[in-house]
Amino acid sequence: MEQALATQFRAREPYKGLWTPCPTGQMALVSVDDLDFQRNKLRLVGGTLRLGITTDAIYLSMLFSKIPVFGRFFPDVEIPWSAVRTARTYEAKGWFKAASEPGTIVQAAYDPNYTGTFVELVVGEPPVFIQLSEDMLGDGVSRLPVSVRS
């Protein structure tokens, strides 16, 4: 996923604004509604994913992208608003997953940041599905396809 984005949308110039850390974000090669989503997603929590918004593009950066060794594998990406093929909102009720391993007595995970209205952006070819909190996109929501702003 990261490589597909980096191949198509590697940042041409560094983002000049302040990066905003995303409490929760996800990327996948399938939609959040796809049955294979849970197995194929990359979940980024705790500010690992950083976001920058301009009038022309959305910038994504991994927290460790500035470390030379990792920067080669996780470069900053610049996705022009015009490259967003589709976008739609959905309500995330919080992520809770009970243990599925046989023999486990109690095991659970919960991400309280993964609640509220999220926007799923579809970019590139092959498509990459990016899920971000609508609040994190701020004014950028107005630059997305009309279907998001219902």
KACOR-V141709 format. One record per pair of residues at least 6 apart in sequence whose C-alpha atoms are under 6 Angstrom apart, sorted by the first residue. I is the first residue (numbers start at 1). J is the second residue. D is the distance in whole Angstrom. If there is no record, write none. Layout:
# KACOR-V141709
I/J/D + I/J/D
This chain:
# KACOR-V141709
6/77/6 + 9/77/5 + 9/78/5 + 9/79/6 + 10/77/4 + 11/76/6 + 11/77/5 + 11/78/5 + 19/50/6 + 19/51/6 + 19/52/5 + 20/50/5 + 20/51/5 + 21/47/4 + 21/50/4 + 22/47/5 + 22/49/6 + 22/50/6 + 23/45/5 + 23/46/5 + 23/47/5 + 24/44/6 + 24/45/5 + 25/44/5 + 25/131/6 + 25/132/5 + 26/42/6 + 26/43/5 + 26/44/6 + 26/130/6 + 26/131/5 + 27/41/6 + 27/42/5 + 27/129/6 + 27/130/4 + 28/40/6 + 28/41/4 + 28/128/6 + 28/129/5 + 29/128/5 + 29/129/6 + 30/37/6 + 31/129/6 + 48/62/6 + 48/63/5 + 49/61/6 + 49/62/5 + 50/60/6 + 50/61/5 + 51/59/6 + 51/60/5 + 52/58/6 + 52/59/5 + 56/80/6 + 57/79/5 + 57/80/4 + 57/81/5 + 58/78/6 + 58/79/5 + 59/77/6 + 59/78/5 + 60/76/6 + 60/77/5 + 61/76/5 + 65/71/4 + 65/74/6 + 65/75/6 + 84/122/6 + 84/123/5 + 85/122/6 + 85/123/6 + 86/122/5 + 87/120/5 + 87/121/5 + 87/148/6 + 88/119/6 + 88/120/5 + 88/148/5 + 89/118/6 + 89/119/4 + 89/148/6 + 90/117/6 + 90/118/5 + 91/116/6 + 91/117/5 + 92/115/5 + 92/116/5 + 93/115/5 + 94/112/6 + 94/114/5 + 94/115/5 + 95/110/5 + 95/111/5 + 96/109/6 + 96/110/5 + 97/108/6 + 97/109/6 + 98/108/5 + 99/107/5 + 99/108/6 + 117/134/6 + 118/132/5 + 118/133/4 + 118/134/5 + 119/131/6 + 119/132/5 + 119/134/6 + 120/130/5 + 120/131/4 + 121/129/6 + 121/130/5 + 122/128/6 + 122/129/5
